[in-house]
Amino acid sequence: MNNKPALFALGDINAFFGLMLDNMSDLVIMAAILTGVFGMPRDLVLSRMLPGSAVGVLAGDLLYSWMAWRLARREGRDDVTAMPLGLDTPSTFGMAFGVIGPCYLATRDPLLTWQVAMATIVLMGVFKIAVSFCGPALRRAIPRAGLLGSIAAVALLLIAYLPFLKLFASPVVGFLSLGIVFISLLARFRLPLRLPGALAGILCGTAAYYLLGAFGLLPGGAHPFLGAPRLALYLPWPSLQFLPGLPRAIGYLPLAIPFALATVVGGVDVTESAAIAGDDYHTRDILLVEGFATLLAGLCGGVIQSCPYIGHPAYKEMGGRCGYTIATGIFIGLGAICGYLSFFVNLLPEAAVAPILIFIGIEITAQAFEATPVRHYRALVISFVPVIACLISIEFGQLLGGLGKSAADLTGELQATCSATTVLGNGFIVTSLLWGAAFAQVLDHKPGRAALWLALCALFSLCGVIHSPLPSGAIFSPLAPPSPMVWQVAAGYGVMSLSFLLLEWWHPPLAPPE
């Protein structure tokens, strides 16, 4: 095959809406938390923090588009899909509630708080660039059940399940959009006028939302309100303004580094996922772009790290090529610089947009099972457990927060359950990967190799990379653990690892089951 590479295709429209809306939501969420919850100056957030963060998306998506174009030319193909890049949702909340908000409450200095957040992002970018050179070795060493199990779990339980709840905010709107997205994208049913499924779903859902609102038929009698866009020009430039915040930023690294490490592990995962879908990118290059985009965002004033998204197979299924990442980078970059993002977020109802994320989650989960050997399915399922714990922790936190309480107010069995769920869910990406890798080796009758992965679990649990007992999920020194549970968990992994080593020594290796 020697086809001319295509920058744009009809499927890029579908893929653009999925990637763009995800990024746009993260920026608006960060702005709402910082200004609404912590009372930070709106001007600083909108004119410095958001434009700087968007620069990382712009640079990263353009670089990933160029990498896709280069791969397509080298292999003579016209169906190469660019790796999607965007703002990391978990660390958006982590930075807001773990770094920026607490720093502002402690100092009441918005400028210093911004500089601390910038410095934290810069350090995260430097860390990711340094670790990126280990990416290819990790991809070769980790069984596919470990690489794909973690992202499949995130896809199903966080990307698909949580948006599903949004459908019930307006069921008529949500299920109308869901039906159109599913029949066009999952079943590949051709719509009238060859309309892209994502665009058709959003248009129909949005039209239904405003029509129902006009007649007062939305749930609770809600009426949609759409204000005029507030346009302004904010030009972020790389600078060394983060330097005054560097000393304080070092103190936040125990919280920030696990988020950075999680995106590196996720980058290795998504590179494997893209290779299975037919686009074999170099792991180191994917991770280097991610680290560079995060570093550039920090230098330009950004407060959210960038990362490759796990939706590549879904965007490829939509028919996306390079155009959707180019369009997303430009739209998000200009949107933050010109200030029109919040207008579009308010324009599109959540119930109409959520089905796109649901489709992405389902498509990624299905691909994980299709690409993993059948004998490793049990390892794939085991890797879902830490992500389930993370999801329950999110729901626990929201429930307690709505009651004006915290986990410290719980007692008895409920307190023990909440604490255990937090420990299991912290570091869930890394835990899922290690569990999937270890138990894939177990299923292959290689307990000695499984013991190595479990020993790594023990080491990581000693410093909080996984199973941190701290509510923030921060890492800590193994010489000063915050709870005796740290030693108990590490010892548990150690005992299991030792037992597998003894079994390896006692019995000769057996052929894996079919």
Secondary structure, 3 states (H helix, E strand, C coil): CCCCCCCCCCHHHHHHHHHHHHHHHHHHHHHHHHHHHCCCCHHHHHHHHHHHHHHHHHHHHHHHHHHHHHHHHHHCCCCCCCCCEEECHHHHHHHHHHHHHHHHHHHCCHHHHHHHHHHHHHHHHHHHHHHHHHHHHHHHHCCHHHHHHHHHHHHHHHHHHHHHHHHCCCHHHHHHHHHHHHHHHHCCCCCHHHCCHHHHHHHHHHHHHHHHHHCCCCHHHCCCCCCCCCCCCCCCCCCCCCHHHHHHHHHCHHHHHHHHHHHHHHHHHHHHHHHHHCCCCCHHHHHHHHHHHHHHHHHCCCCCCEEECCCHHHHHHHCCCCHHHHHHHHHHHHHHHHCCHHHHHHHCCHHHHHHHHHHHHHHHHHHHHHHCCHHHHHHHHHCCHHHHHHHHHHHHHHHHHHCCCCHHHCCHHHHHHHHHHHHHHCCHHHHHHHHHHHHHHHHCCCHHHHHHHHHHHHHHHHHCCCCCCCCCCCCCCCCCCCCCHHHHHHHHHHHHHHHHHHHHHHCCCCCCCC
